[in-house]
Amino acid sequence: MTVARSRFRGWGGVAGMAAACALTAATLLPLSHGAADNAGSVLAGQGVASARPAKADDCQTPEASLPSSAAGGPNIDTIVQRGKLIVGVDQNSYRWGYRNPASGGLEGFDIDLARAIAQDILGRPDAIIFRAIPTNQRIPALNNGTVDIVVRTMTINCARIKQVAFSTAYFQTGQQVLAPKGSSITGYNKSLAGKKICSAEGSTAYDALAKNSFGATFKDEHDGQPQDEEQFTVPNQLDCLVRLQMGLVDAVVTDAALAAGQAAQDPAVELKGGKPFTTEFYGVATKLGNDDLVRRVNKVLDDYRKGPWTEAYNKWLVADLPGITGPPAPKYRTG
């Protein structure tokens, strides 16, 4: 492996880099299931809001979802007959979905939510199969039936609601810049000019850079082609942190919630710009047309917001994302 610079930030040199690369590669492997896996801005308080339907050609509130229901249906029945809920997750996003190196188990905010959904549908939080899904494979994994749902810091937006169905929002975040503490980069602004910026393929960060990169280099020459260099646009968001630590890029653009976890892992980097420059919401995704499953997940989220959400936030996120008073209020479709 040729390295542009030999200086590594916050990972203890070559050994740390190797460990980081091993973690990144591991996201491509299917995960085991069952007991073996046991391991910003201030948000609005709880409440219920109604909104117009989010249509492909008139998208105003993409986070508006189907009303919640505890009823069954064909997709619920399939999961019950199988006896396992198959969930697409990340295993490299610190505090969200990651493998505890000591226990080998999956942990994090998204993992707790996935287990709550399994508990509701199947009566056991461990009645679950986790599958590691790269950022750019979340939608294909749903559409080809590899997973039932994706719980993987997945932003709800107008483009994605044409491809998959989302639950109501369970977390509010936004895009932010992550860079070394001594960098001249000050945020998502003209200080990016001439810099090399990394983002994940299929991410809202890439979409933001495509609209306005402020003169930064962010796109590989052969993006989306077999010879894709995968230097600036990469399959997994954690790959960007590795490239930043190796000195191959100058900054990363990603969700502030993920960036905060990465800054907690590496004290040599920090979030720039003070606050996110977009407002986005995470949702649980499933295949278009799986309305019974969407409604059931929304029912789980209705209950989750009443207490378990805060418990999970205090356990996993409050240290790195302080000041969040509660989950976003759900929005349901009308008409």
C-alpha positions as a Markdown table, in Angstrom:
| # | Residue | x | y | z |
|---|---|---|---|---|
| 1 | Met | 0.0 | 0.0 | 0.0 |
| 2 | Thr | 1.4 | 3.4 | -1.0 |
| 3 | Val | 0.6 | 6.2 | 1.5 |
| 4 | Ala | 0.7 | 9.8 | 0.5 |
| 5 | Arg | 2.0 | 10.9 | 3.8 |
| 6 | Ser | 3.4 | 8.8 | 6.7 |
| 7 | Arg | 1.9 | 10.9 | 9.4 |
| 8 | Phe | -1.2 | 9.3 | 11.1 |
| 9 | Arg | -3.4 | 11.3 | 13.4 |
| 10 | Gly | -4.7 | 9.8 | 16.6 |
| 11 | Trp | -4.3 | 6.1 | 15.7 |
| 12 | Gly | -0.9 | 5.2 | 16.8 |
| 13 | Gly | 0.9 | 5.0 | 13.5 |
| 14 | Val | 0.9 | 2.0 | 11.2 |
| 15 | Ala | -0.7 | -0.4 | 13.7 |
| 16 | Gly | -3.6 | 2.0 | 14.2 |
| 17 | Met | -4.0 | 2.4 | 10.4 |
| 18 | Ala | -4.1 | -1.3 | 9.9 |
| 19 | Ala | -6.8 | -1.7 | 12.6 |
| 20 | Ala | -8.9 | 1.0 | 11.0 |
| 21 | Cys | -8.6 | -0.6 | 7.6 |
| 22 | Ala | -9.6 | -3.9 | 9.0 |
| 23 | Leu | -12.7 | -2.4 | 10.6 |
| 24 | Thr | -13.6 | -0.8 | 7.3 |
| 25 | Ala | -13.2 | -4.0 | 5.4 |
| 26 | Ala | -15.3 | -5.8 | 7.9 |
| 27 | Thr | -18.4 | -3.9 | 7.0 |
| 28 | Leu | -18.7 | -5.9 | 3.8 |
| 29 | Leu | -19.2 | -9.2 | 5.7 |
| 30 | Pro | -22.5 | -10.5 | 6.9 |
| 31 | Leu | -22.9 | -10.5 | 10.7 |
| 32 | Ser | -24.0 | -13.3 | 12.9 |
| 33 | His | -27.3 | -13.2 | 14.7 |
| 34 | Gly | -29.0 | -13.8 | 18.1 |
| 35 | Ala | -27.2 | -13.8 | 21.4 |
| 36 | Ala | -23.7 | -13.7 | 19.8 |
| 37 | Asp | -24.3 | -10.1 | 19.0 |
| 38 | Asn | -25.3 | -8.9 | 22.5 |
| 39 | Ala | -22.9 | -6.7 | 23.2 |
| 40 | Gly | -26.2 | 19.4 | 16.9 |
| 41 | Ser | -29.1 | 21.3 | 17.4 |
| 42 | Val | -31.6 | 21.0 | 20.2 |
| 43 | Leu | -34.6 | 19.0 | 19.0 |
| 44 | Ala | -38.2 | 19.7 | 19.4 |
| 45 | Gly | -40.0 | 17.8 | 22.2 |
| 46 | Gln | -42.5 | 15.1 | 21.6 |
| 47 | Gly | -45.8 | 15.6 | 20.0 |
| 48 | Val | -47.6 | 14.7 | 16.8 |
| 49 | Ala | -47.6 | 16.7 | 13.6 |
| 50 | Ser | -49.6 | 16.1 | 10.4 |
| 51 | Ala | -48.3 | 16.8 | 6.9 |
| 52 | Arg | -49.3 | 16.5 | 3.3 |
| 53 | Pro | -48.2 | 13.3 | 1.6 |
| 54 | Ala | -44.6 | 13.4 | 0.4 |
| 55 | Lys | -44.9 | 12.8 | -3.3 |
| 56 | Ala | -42.1 | 12.3 | -5.8 |
| 57 | Asp | -43.1 | 15.5 | -7.7 |
| 58 | Asp | -44.2 | 17.6 | -4.8 |
| 59 | Cys | -41.9 | 16.8 | -1.9 |
| 60 | Gln | -42.3 | 19.2 | 1.0 |
| 61 | Thr | -42.2 | 17.0 | 4.1 |
| 62 | Pro | -40.4 | 13.7 | 3.2 |
| 63 | Glu | -40.3 | 12.7 | 6.8 |
| 64 | Ala | -44.1 | 12.4 | 6.9 |
| 65 | Ser | -44.9 | 8.7 | 7.2 |
| 66 | Leu | -47.9 | 6.3 | 7.4 |
| 67 | Pro | -49.9 | 6.4 | 10.7 |
| 68 | Ser | -48.8 | 3.8 | 13.2 |
| 69 | Ser | -50.5 | 0.5 | 13.7 |
| 70 | Ala | -50.0 | -2.6 | 15.8 |
| 71 | Ala | -51.8 | -4.7 | 13.2 |
| 72 | Gly | -50.2 | -7.5 | 11.2 |
| 73 | Gly | -49.9 | -7.9 | 7.5 |
| 74 | Pro | -48.1 | -9.9 | 4.8 |
| 75 | Asn | -44.6 | -8.6 | 5.6 |
| 76 | Ile | -45.1 | -8.9 | 9.4 |
| 77 | Asp | -46.4 | -12.5 | 8.8 |
| 78 | Thr | -43.2 | -13.4 | 6.8 |
| 79 | Ile | -41.0 | -12.1 | 9.7 |
| 80 | Val | -43.0 | -14.0 | 12.3 |
| 81 | Gln | -42.9 | -17.2 | 10.3 |
| 82 | Arg | -39.2 | -16.9 | 9.9 |
| 83 | Gly | -38.7 | -16.2 | 13.6 |
| 84 | Lys | -36.1 | -13.5 | 12.9 |
| 85 | Leu | -36.0 | -9.9 | 11.9 |
| 86 | Ile | -33.2 | -9.2 | 9.4 |
| 87 | Val | -31.8 | -5.7 | 9.9 |
| 88 | Gly | -29.2 | -3.8 | 7.9 |
| 89 | Val | -26.8 | -2.0 | 10.2 |
| 90 | Asp | -23.4 | -0.4 | 10.4 |
| 91 | Gln | -20.7 | -2.0 | 12.6 |
| 92 | Asn | -18.2 | 0.8 | 12.4 |
| 93 | Ser | -20.1 | 3.9 | 13.5 |
| 94 | Tyr | -19.0 | 4.7 | 17.0 |
| 95 | Arg | -22.0 | 5.1 | 19.4 |
| 96 | Trp | -24.5 | 4.3 | 16.6 |
| 97 | Gly | -23.7 | 0.8 | 15.4 |
| 98 | Tyr | -20.2 | -0.7 | 16.1 |
| 99 | Arg | -18.5 | -3.8 | 17.4 |
| 100 | Asn | -17.2 | -3.5 | 20.9 |
| 101 | Pro | -13.6 | -4.7 | 20.6 |
| 102 | Ala | -13.7 | -6.2 | 24.1 |
| 103 | Ser | -16.9 | -8.2 | 23.9 |
| 104 | Gly | -17.2 | -8.6 | 20.1 |
| 105 | Gly | -20.9 | -7.7 | 20.4 |
| 106 | Leu | -22.8 | -5.0 | 18.4 |
| 107 | Glu | -23.6 | -1.9 | 20.3 |
| 108 | Gly | -25.0 | 1.6 | 19.8 |
| 109 | Phe | -28.1 | 3.7 | 19.5 |
| 110 | Asp | -29.3 | 2.2 | 16.2 |
| 111 | Ile | -28.7 | -1.4 | 17.6 |
| 112 | Asp | -30.9 | -0.7 | 20.6 |
| 113 | Leu | -33.6 | 0.6 | 18.3 |
| 114 | Ala | -33.4 | -2.5 | 16.1 |
| 115 | Arg | -33.7 | -4.7 | 19.1 |
| 116 | Ala | -36.8 | -2.8 | 20.2 |
| 117 | Ile | -38.4 | -3.5 | 16.9 |
| 118 | Ala | -37.6 | -7.2 | 17.1 |
| 119 | Gln | -39.0 | -7.3 | 20.6 |
| 120 | Asp | -42.3 | -5.8 | 19.4 |
| 121 | Ile | -42.7 | -8.1 | 16.4 |
| 122 | Leu | -41.3 | -11.3 | 17.7 |
| 123 | Gly | -41.3 | -10.9 | 21.5 |
| 124 | Arg | -37.6 | -11.1 | 21.9 |
| 125 | Pro | -34.9 | -8.5 | 21.4 |
| 126 | Asp | -32.4 | -11.1 | 20.2 |
| 127 | Ala | -34.8 | -12.5 | 17.6 |
| 128 | Ile | -32.7 | -10.7 | 15.0 |
| 129 | Ile | -30.2 | -11.2 | 12.3 |
| 130 | Phe | -27.8 | -8.2 | 11.7 |
| 131 | Arg | -26.3 | -7.7 | 8.3 |
| 132 | Ala | -23.5 | -5.2 | 7.7 |
| 133 | Ile | -24.5 | -2.9 | 4.9 |
| 134 | Pro | -22.1 | -0.3 | 3.3 |
| 135 | Thr | -23.5 | 3.2 | 3.0 |
| 136 | Asn | -24.0 | 2.9 | -0.8 |
| 137 | Gln | -25.8 | -0.5 | -0.5 |
| 138 | Arg | -28.6 | 0.4 | 1.9 |
| 139 | Ile | -31.2 | 0.9 | -0.7 |
| 140 | Pro | -30.2 | -2.1 | -2.9 |
| 141 | Ala | -30.2 | -4.3 | 0.2 |
| 142 | Leu | -33.9 | -3.4 | 0.8 |
| 143 | Asn | -35.0 | -3.7 | -2.8 |
| 144 | Asn | -33.3 | -7.1 | -3.3 |
| 145 | Gly | -34.7 | -8.6 | -0.1 |
| 146 | Thr | -31.3 | -9.0 | 1.7 |
| 147 | Val | -32.8 | -7.2 | 4.8 |
| 148 | Asp | -36.3 | -6.4 | 6.1 |
| 149 | Ile | -35.3 | -3.0 | 7.4 |
| 150 | Val | -32.3 | -0.7 | 7.6 |
| 151 | Val | -31.5 | 1.0 | 10.9 |
| 152 | Arg | -28.3 | 2.8 | 9.9 |
| 153 | Thr | -28.2 | 6.5 | 10.4 |
| 154 | Met | -30.2 | 6.8 | 7.2 |
| 155 | Thr | -31.4 | 10.3 | 6.3 |
| 156 | Ile | -34.9 | 10.7 | 5.0 |
| 157 | Asn | -35.1 | 12.9 | 1.9 |
| 158 | Cys | -37.1 | 13.5 | -1.3 |
| 159 | Ala | -34.9 | 11.5 | -3.5 |
| 160 | Arg | -34.9 | 8.4 | -1.2 |
| 161 | Ile | -38.7 | 8.3 | -0.7 |
| 162 | Lys | -39.0 | 7.4 | -4.4 |
| 163 | Gln | -36.8 | 4.3 | -3.7 |
| 164 | Val | -37.7 | 3.1 | -0.2 |
| 165 | Ala | -40.3 | 3.6 | 2.5 |
| 166 | Phe | -39.4 | 5.3 | 5.7 |
| 167 | Ser | -40.7 | 5.4 | 9.3 |
| 168 | Thr | -41.3 | 8.6 | 11.1 |
| 169 | Ala | -38.1 | 10.3 | 12.1 |
| 170 | Tyr | -36.2 | 9.1 | 15.2 |
| 171 | Phe | -33.3 | 11.5 | 15.2 |
| 172 | Gln | -32.5 | 15.0 | 13.9 |
| 173 | Thr | -29.0 | 15.9 | 12.6 |
| 174 | Gly | -27.4 | 17.7 | 9.7 |
| 175 | Gln | -24.2 | 17.9 | 7.6 |
| 176 | Gln | -21.0 | 19.2 | 9.1 |
| 177 | Val | -17.3 | 19.3 | 8.2 |
| 178 | Leu | -14.7 | 17.2 | 10.1 |
| 179 | Ala | -11.1 | 18.2 | 9.8 |
| 180 | Pro | -7.8 | 18.2 | 11.8 |
| 181 | Lys | -7.8 | 20.7 | 14.7 |
| 182 | Gly | -4.9 | 22.7 | 13.1 |
| 183 | Ser | -6.6 | 22.9 | 9.7 |
| 184 | Ser | -7.3 | 26.2 | 8.0 |
| 185 | Ile | -10.8 | 24.9 | 7.2 |
| 186 | Thr | -13.4 | 26.7 | 9.2 |
| 187 | Gly | -16.6 | 25.0 | 8.1 |
| 188 | Tyr | -18.7 | 24.5 | 5.0 |
| 189 | Asn | -17.6 | 27.6 | 3.3 |
| 190 | Lys | -14.9 | 29.2 | 1.0 |
| 191 | Ser | -12.2 | 27.7 | 3.3 |
| 192 | Leu | -12.8 | 24.4 | 1.4 |
| 193 | Ala | -11.4 | 25.9 | -1.8 |
| 194 | Gly | -8.6 | 23.8 | -3.2 |
| 195 | Lys | -9.0 | 21.2 | -0.5 |
| 196 | Lys | -9.6 | 17.4 | -0.9 |
| 197 | Ile | -12.9 | 16.4 | 0.6 |
| 198 | Cys | -14.2 | 12.9 | 1.3 |
| 199 | Ser | -17.8 | 11.7 | 1.5 |
| 200 | Ala | -19.6 | 8.4 | 1.2 |
| 201 | Glu | -21.2 | 7.3 | -2.0 |
| 202 | Gly | -25.0 | 7.6 | -1.9 |
| 203 | Ser | -24.8 | 10.0 | 1.1 |
| 204 | Thr | -26.5 | 13.3 | 1.6 |
| 205 | Ala | -23.0 | 14.7 | 2.2 |
| 206 | Tyr | -22.1 | 13.9 | -1.4 |
| 207 | Asp | -25.3 | 15.5 | -2.6 |
| 208 | Ala | -24.5 | 18.7 | -0.7 |
| 209 | Leu | -21.0 | 18.8 | -2.2 |
| 210 | Ala | -22.4 | 18.2 | -5.7 |
| 211 | Lys | -24.6 | 21.3 | -5.3 |
| 212 | Asn | -21.8 | 23.5 | -3.9 |
| 213 | Ser | -18.2 | 22.3 | -3.2 |
| 214 | Phe | -16.8 | 25.8 | -2.7 |
| 215 | Gly | -14.0 | 24.9 | -5.1 |
| 216 | Ala | -13.0 | 21.7 | -3.3 |
| 217 | Thr | -12.1 | 18.4 | -5.0 |
| 218 | Phe | -14.7 | 15.8 | -3.9 |
| 219 | Lys | -15.4 | 13.5 | -6.8 |
| 220 | Asp | -13.3 | 10.7 | -8.2 |
| 221 | Glu | -12.6 | 10.7 | -11.9 |
| 222 | His | -14.3 | 7.4 | -12.5 |
| 223 | Asp | -17.1 | 7.6 | -9.9 |
| 224 | Gly | -19.7 | 4.8 | -10.5 |
| 225 | Gln | -17.5 | 3.0 | -12.9 |
| 226 | Pro | -15.5 | -0.3 | -12.4 |
| 227 | Gln | -12.2 | 1.6 | -12.2 |
| 228 | Asp | -13.6 | 4.0 | -9.5 |
| 229 | Glu | -10.6 | 5.2 | -7.5 |
| 230 | Glu | -12.6 | 5.5 | -4.3 |
| 231 | Gln | -10.4 | 8.1 | -2.8 |
| 232 | Phe | -12.8 | 11.0 | -2.3 |
| 233 | Thr | -16.1 | 9.1 | -2.7 |
| 234 | Val | -16.0 | 5.8 | -0.8 |
| 235 | Pro | -18.4 | 2.9 | 0.0 |
| 236 | Asn | -18.4 | 3.5 | 3.8 |
| 237 | Gln | -18.3 | 6.7 | 5.7 |
| 238 | Leu | -15.6 | 5.4 | 8.1 |
| 239 | Asp | -13.4 | 5.0 | 5.0 |
| 240 | Cys | -13.3 | 8.8 | 5.0 |
| 241 | Leu | -11.9 | 9.0 | 8.5 |
| 242 | Val | -9.2 | 6.5 | 7.6 |
| 243 | Arg | -8.2 | 8.7 | 4.5 |
| 244 | Leu | -8.2 | 11.8 | 6.7 |
| 245 | Gln | -5.9 | 10.1 | 9.2 |
| 246 | Met | -3.6 | 9.0 | 6.4 |
| 247 | Gly | -3.4 | 12.5 | 5.0 |
| 248 | Leu | -5.0 | 11.5 | 1.7 |
| 249 | Val | -7.8 | 14.1 | 2.1 |
| 250 | Asp | -8.1 | 17.4 | 4.0 |
| 251 | Ala | -11.6 | 17.0 | 5.5 |
| 252 | Val | -14.7 | 14.9 | 5.6 |
| 253 | Val | -18.3 | 16.0 | 5.1 |
| 254 | Thr | -20.8 | 13.8 | 6.9 |
| 255 | Asp | -23.7 | 13.8 | 9.4 |
| 256 | Ala | -22.8 | 15.8 | 12.5 |
| 257 | Ala | -24.0 | 12.9 | 14.6 |
| 258 | Leu | -21.5 | 10.5 | 13.0 |
| 259 | Ala | -18.8 | 13.2 | 12.9 |
| 260 | Ala | -19.1 | 13.7 | 16.7 |
| 261 | Gly | -18.5 | 10.0 | 17.2 |
| 262 | Gln | -15.4 | 10.1 | 15.0 |
| 263 | Ala | -14.1 | 13.1 | 16.9 |
| 264 | Ala | -14.6 | 11.2 | 20.1 |
| 265 | Gln | -12.5 | 8.3 | 18.6 |
| 266 | Asp | -9.7 | 10.6 | 17.4 |
| 267 | Pro | -8.8 | 13.7 | 19.5 |
| 268 | Ala | -6.8 | 15.1 | 16.6 |
| 269 | Val | -9.9 | 16.0 | 14.6 |
| 270 | Glu | -12.9 | 18.2 | 15.3 |
| 271 | Leu | -16.2 | 19.4 | 13.9 |
| 272 | Lys | -15.9 | 22.7 | 12.0 |
| 273 | Gly | -18.4 | 25.5 | 11.6 |
| 274 | Gly | -20.1 | 25.4 | 15.0 |
| 275 | Lys | -23.3 | 23.8 | 13.8 |
| 276 | Pro | -24.7 | 21.7 | 11.0 |
| 277 | Phe | -25.4 | 23.5 | 7.7 |
| 278 | Thr | -28.4 | 21.3 | 6.9 |
| 279 | Thr | -31.4 | 19.9 | 8.9 |
| 280 | Glu | -31.9 | 16.2 | 8.3 |
| 281 | Phe | -33.8 | 13.3 | 10.0 |
| 282 | Tyr | -32.9 | 9.7 | 10.4 |
| 283 | Gly | -35.6 | 7.1 | 9.7 |
| 284 | Val | -36.0 | 3.3 | 9.7 |
| 285 | Ala | -36.2 | 2.3 | 6.0 |
| 286 | Thr | -37.9 | -0.7 | 4.3 |
| 287 | Lys | -38.9 | -1.7 | 0.8 |
| 288 | Leu | -41.5 | 0.4 | -1.0 |
| 289 | Gly | -45.0 | -1.1 | -0.6 |
| 290 | Asn | -44.3 | -2.7 | 2.8 |
| 291 | Asp | -46.9 | -0.6 | 4.4 |
| 292 | Asp | -47.7 | -3.0 | 7.2 |
| 293 | Leu | -44.1 | -3.0 | 8.3 |
| 294 | Val | -43.8 | 0.8 | 8.1 |
| 295 | Arg | -46.9 | 1.2 | 10.3 |
| 296 | Arg | -45.6 | -1.4 | 12.8 |
| 297 | Val | -42.2 | 0.3 | 13.1 |
| 298 | Asn | -44.0 | 3.6 | 13.6 |
| 299 | Lys | -46.0 | 2.0 | 16.5 |
| 300 | Val | -42.7 | 0.9 | 18.0 |
| 301 | Leu | -41.3 | 4.5 | 17.7 |
| 302 | Asp | -44.5 | 5.9 | 19.3 |
| 303 | Asp | -43.6 | 3.8 | 22.4 |
| 304 | Tyr | -39.9 | 4.3 | 22.1 |
| 305 | Arg | -40.2 | 8.1 | 22.3 |
| 306 | Lys | -41.9 | 7.8 | 25.7 |
| 307 | Gly | -38.8 | 6.7 | 27.6 |
| 308 | Pro | -36.5 | 4.2 | 25.9 |
| 309 | Trp | -35.3 | 6.9 | 23.4 |
| 310 | Thr | -34.0 | 9.1 | 26.2 |
| 311 | Glu | -32.4 | 6.1 | 27.9 |
| 312 | Ala | -30.6 | 5.2 | 24.7 |
| 313 | Tyr | -29.5 | 8.8 | 24.1 |
| 314 | Asn | -28.1 | 9.1 | 27.6 |
| 315 | Lys | -26.3 | 5.8 | 27.3 |
| 316 | Trp | -24.7 | 6.3 | 23.8 |
| 317 | Leu | -24.9 | 9.9 | 22.6 |
| 318 | Val | -25.1 | 12.5 | 25.4 |
| 319 | Ala | -21.3 | 12.7 | 25.9 |
| 320 | Asp | -20.6 | 13.6 | 22.3 |
| 321 | Leu | -23.9 | 15.2 | 21.4 |
| 322 | Pro | -25.0 | 17.1 | 24.5 |
| 323 | Gly | -28.1 | 19.3 | 24.8 |
| 324 | Ile | -30.7 | 17.3 | 22.9 |
| 325 | Thr | -33.9 | 17.4 | 24.8 |
| 326 | Gly | -35.8 | 14.7 | 23.1 |
| 327 | Pro | -36.6 | 12.9 | 19.8 |
| 328 | Pro | -38.2 | 14.8 | 16.9 |
| 329 | Ala | -42.0 | 14.8 | 16.9 |
| 330 | Pro | -43.4 | 12.3 | 14.4 |
| 331 | Lys | -45.2 | 13.6 | 11.3 |
| 332 | Tyr | -47.9 | 11.5 | 9.7 |
| 333 | Arg | -49.4 | 11.8 | 6.2 |
| 334 | Thr | -52.8 | 13.3 | 5.7 |
| 335 | Gly | -55.0 | 13.0 | 2.6 |
